[in-house]
Amino acid sequence: MASLYEVLGISMGASGHEIKAAYRKLARTCHPDVVAMNQKESSANMFMKIHSAYSTLSDPDKRAKYDRETYGHKVMMRSSSNMATSASMSATYQSFSQQGRKWETDQCW
C-alpha cells in the first residue's frame, strides 16, 4: 500500500502549500466529473484516495499522528534535528539581545 505522501506525489517534508498544490493538480485530472465515461469507476476510487490523503496531510494534528504511526523513529530523528536548529536560533537571538539592541526597532533600519 502506498503512503499518503506517495498518493499525492510529495516528499515527507512538504509544506502546506505544496500539499494543497499537489491535491488540486491531481483533483483536476482524477475527479469523476472530468474523466471519460469508461474510467469513472476507477477515477472515483483514485479520487477518494487522493482526498483522504489530502485531508490527513493538510491537518497538522492528523499529519503528526499519521507520521508517528507510519514512520515512528524516522519522524523522531527529523524532529531532533529541528530542535538543534531551534537551539541554534535561540542562541543567536540571545547574543543579539545581549548587545543592547532591540529587534523591533533595529529591523526597520
N, C-alpha and C positions, 0 to 999 in steps of 0.2 A: 504494500500500500504506500502511495506517495505521501510525503509530508505536506502540510498545508503550504509551506514555502514553495515546494515544487509545483503544487497545483497552480499557484499564482505566478510561478516563474521568477521568484525573487530570492535574494540571499537572506540569511538569518538576521543580518544587521540592517535590514531595510527600514527606512523611516516611514512614518505615517503617510507622507506624501507619495512615496514610492509604492506603498501598498495600495493606496487608492488609485493611482495611475494604472497599475497592473490590473486591478479589478475592472476598471472602466474599459480598458482595452480589450480584455477577454470577454466582458459582458456584451460589448458591441458585436463581437464575432460569434459568440455561442448562444446568445439569447434565442429561445424557441421562436420568437416572432420574426427573426431576421433570416433564419436558415430555410433551406428548401424543404418542401413537404415530406420528402422521404427521409430526412435527417432529424425531424422534430423530436422523436423519442430519445435518441442518443444525445441530442443537443440539450434537452431538458435535464437529463441526468448529469451531464457535464456542468451545466449552468448551476445546478443545485450544489455541486461540489465546490465550484468557484465561489458562490455566495456564502457557503458555510465557512470556507477558508477566510474570506474577507471579514465576515462578522466576528470570527475569533481573533484574527490578527490585528484588526483595527481597534479593538478594545484592549487597552494596556493591561488590565487585570486578567482578562481571558488569555491574552497572549503570554503573560508571565506564567500562568498556570499550565498552559499547553507546553511551553518550553521546559518547565520543571518536570512535567510528566513524561515528555517525549525524550528530551536530551539530558536531563538531570545534571550530571557533573560537568558537562561541556558549558552549560549556561553559568554554572558557579565559577568556572575558570574565567569566563568572559567578564562576569561582574567583578571579580577580584582585580582584573586589570583596569576596569573603570574606577575602582576605589583608589588604586595607585595614582591614576590621573587626577582624581579629585583631591587627593592629599597634596600632590604637587601644586595644583592650582591654589589650594588653600595657603600653602607656604608662600607662594608668590604674592598673594594678596596681603598676607600678614607683613611681609617685608616691605611691601609698598605702603601699607598703612603706618608702619613704624617710622617712616621718613617724614611724618607730619603732613602728608598730603591727603586731600580729601577727594575721593574718586568722583563724587558727584559734580564737583566744580572743575576739576582738572580735565575731565573728559571732553569738556566743551572747548578747551583752549588748545 
